Amino acid sequence: IVVFAEPRCTDLFTKIRPDIYVKGADYNIDTIDKEEKSALSAVGAKIEFVELTPGFSTTRIIADLS
């Protein structure tokens, strides 16, 4: 897991070269950011989508830690 302050991770992807990129299933290959998708493809990252779990979100986890 990587926390980032930028609105998009395009530059970060080219630096850390992830093997896997995971998004919630509320996204799909056509709805993720096109520049991010291009950067992920350029570094050979596998893009996966996982089903959402009701009551759990990264936003909520971060809020609970604050």
C-alpha positions in Angstrom: 0.0 0.0 0.0 1.3 3.4 -0.9 -0.2 6.7 0.3 0.3 9.6 -2.0 -0.6 13.3 -2.1 -0.8 13.9 -5.8 -4.2 13.6 -7.6 -2.7 11.0 -10.0 0.0 8.4 -9.6 1.5 8.4 -13.1 5.0 9.6 -12.0 5.0 7.3 -9.0 4.2 4.3 -11.1 7.2 4.9 -13.3 9.4 5.2 -10.2 8.2 2.2 -8.1 7.2 0.0 -11.0 4.5 -2.0 -9.2 3.9 -5.6 -10.1 0.2 -5.4 -9.3 -2.2 -2.4 -9.2 -5.5 -3.0 -7.4 -8.7 -0.9 -7.6 -12.2 -1.5 -6.2 -14.7 -3.1 -8.5 -16.6 0.2 -8.7 -13.9 0.8 -11.4 -13.1 -1.2 -14.5 -10.4 -1.1 -17.2 -12.3 1.5 -19.1 -12.9 3.9 -16.1 -9.5 4.1 -14.5 -7.5 7.2 -15.4 -6.1 6.8 -18.9 -2.7 8.3 -18.1 -2.3 6.0 -15.0 -3.4 3.0 -17.1 -0.8 3.9 -19.7 2.0 4.2 -17.1 1.0 0.9 -15.5 1.1 -0.8 -18.9 4.5 0.7 -19.6 6.0 -0.8 -16.5 4.2 -4.2 -17.0 1.9 -3.9 -14.0 -1.0 -6.3 -13.7 -4.3 -4.4 -13.1 -6.8 -6.1 -10.8 -10.2 -5.2 -9.6 -11.6 -6.5 -6.3 -15.1 -6.6 -5.0 -16.0 -4.0 -2.4 -16.7 -5.0 1.2 -19.6 -3.0 2.7 -18.5 -0.9 5.7 -14.8 -1.0 4.7 -13.0 1.7 2.8 -9.6 3.2 2.7 -11.1 6.6 3.5 -12.7 5.2 6.7 -9.6 3.4 7.8 -7.5 6.6 7.4 -10.2 8.6 9.3 -10.1 6.0 12.1 -6.3 6.3 12.4 -6.5 10.1 12.8 
